[in-house]
Amino acid sequence: MKNNLIKIELSRSIKSKTMVLVLFLGLLITVSEIFTYAIPTAIFNERVVVDNYPMASPTTVFQAWIGNINILPQSYIFFVLFGEDIS
C-alpha cells in the first residue's frame, strides 16, 4: 500500500509542469554557478595558490557554497526562491 502510494505521487510530480519548471530553474542556477564561480576558483587554486604559494590555503567548498557568495546573482536568486532575507 505504501509503495503504491509513493509510486502514484512520484508519477504525478514528474508529470507536473511546475515540477519541470522548478527542476529547470534549479539546474540553471546550479550550472551557471559552476561556470561563473566554481571552475574559475578551481583554476585559480591550481595555477596561483598551489604553484606560487605552497603554504596558502586554497578556497574550499565550505567557503564557496552558493549561500556564502553575495557578489554573484545566483546567490540572490537562491535566497529569493527560498524567501530568505540576504541583507
TAWO-V713525 format. One record per pair of residues at least 4 apart in sequence whose C-alpha atoms are under 7 Angstrom apart, sorted by the first residue. I is the first residue (numbers start at 0). J is the second residue. Records with the same first field share a line. If there is no record, write none. Layout:
BEGIN
I->J ; J
END
This chain:
BEGIN
0->4
1->5
2->6
3->7
4->8
5->9
6->10
7->11
8->12
9->13
10->14
11->15
12->18
13->18
15->19
16->20
17->21
18->22
19->23
20->24
21->25
22->26
23->27
24->28
25->29
26->30
27->31
28->32 ; 73
29->33
30->34
31->35
32->36 ; 37 ; 73
33->37 ; 38
34->38
35->39
36->40
37->41
38->42
39->43
40->44
41->45
42->46
43->47 ; 48
44->48 ; 49 ; 57 ; 58
45->49 ; 50
46->50
47->51
48->52 ; 53 ; 55 ; 57
49->53
58->62
59->63
60->64
62->67
63->67 ; 68
64->68
65->74
66->74
68->74
69->74
72->76
73->77
74->78
75->79
76->80
77->81
78->82 ; 83 ; 85
79->83
END
